[in-house]
Amino acid sequence: MGDGAVPQRRLYTGTTMPAVGLGTFGSDHVSPLQVAEAVKGAAAAGYRHFDCASVYGNEAEIGGALESILNGGLKREEIWVTSKLWNDKHSEDDVIASCRKSLADLRLEYLDLYLVHWPFPNFHPPNCDVTSRSPDAKPYIHESYMKTWRKMEELVDLGLVRNIGTSNMTIPKLKLVLRDARIKPAVNEMELHPHFQQPELFRFVVENGMQPVGYCPLGSPGRPERDRTADDTAPTEDPVILEIAKWHGVNPAAVCIKWAVQRGQTPIPFSVNHYRENLECVLADPLTDEEMQAIAGLDRNCRLIKGQVFLWKDGQTWEALWDMSGEITPP
């Protein structure tokens, strides 16, 4: 697959980002070395966009893969690398150091995009269950978030990061950030797939000059058990997706990715085996208007990554976590 074949998204900052990327959250079932090998294989297949995060625990291994890719002839400006600030590093003293740690692990001099992974400084121990709560957890407090964001802006000033963005935000929170930011977010990363299309948030992000990046574009079969509920659904098993896939002669995952790109979002699927066909599907014949409309009708508001371990008090529902609005103070 030739360079430049992947569609590009132009951000408001003037930079361009490949419209499909490789996610690197490998879950507990995939080792860091397997993720690194997937990065190398995906680059050979034509991927130029890699979505990373410090909390995934594999940036050092991915750094070795990126070094190999760049030593193999690709120029740094030909690849796009994202990383994310984890929740335990929101302190003003930690933001720049955390970014520098990711850069060192990834063996890069700058990041194309750096995101605040979640909008509150709550985190949990590895492998915790759905009932876990931190006694120090806090809700979203806008004043605190903006202190973190000021340091994100400083990363741009220092040349360590080309673009900054948000992740897992709601409209009320984004309104506040857009109001108060000196450097506005270029991207909002959020869960997006045919069974969870978030149309209102999607429109808000686009209308305010941000690029929606969609994680879990195929669903999330590797997500932790704590995020699984009886009413969860898999978009790749939806009869409509299966029928469209059969008609086009592709796998259902390819249909989900093609739908995402045509809709205007940037999907970041993870796969250790199917990254080539996932990318090739983007370049094949587009879905018809009728097929796009049929998939638009599949939205079930089925959130798969619920975030309930970030709640700050017992008895709080995970739905309330996402419905919170405005400037929040602790109960």
Secondary structure as UniProt FT lines:
FT   TURN            3..4
FT   STRAND          8..10
FT   TURN            12..13
FT   STRAND          16..18
FT   STRAND          22..23
FT   TURN            27..29
FT   HELIX           32..45
FT   STRAND          49..51
FT   HELIX           54..56
FT   HELIX           59..71
FT   TURN            72..73
FT   HELIX           76..78
FT   STRAND          80..85
FT   HELIX           87..89
FT   TURN            92..94
FT   HELIX           95..106
FT   STRAND          113..116
FT   TURN            126..127
FT   TURN            130..131
FT   TURN            135..136
FT   HELIX           142..157
FT   TURN            158..159
FT   STRAND          164..167
FT   HELIX           171..180
FT   STRAND          187..191
FT   TURN            194..195
FT   HELIX           199..207
FT   TURN            208..209
FT   STRAND          211..215
FT   TURN            217..218
FT   TURN            221..222
FT   HELIX           225..227
FT   TURN            230..231
FT   HELIX           235..237
FT   HELIX           239..248
FT   HELIX           252..263
FT   STRAND          266..267
FT   HELIX           275..283
FT   HELIX           289..296
FT   TURN            297..298
FT   HELIX           308..310
FT   TURN            314..315
FT   HELIX           318..323
//
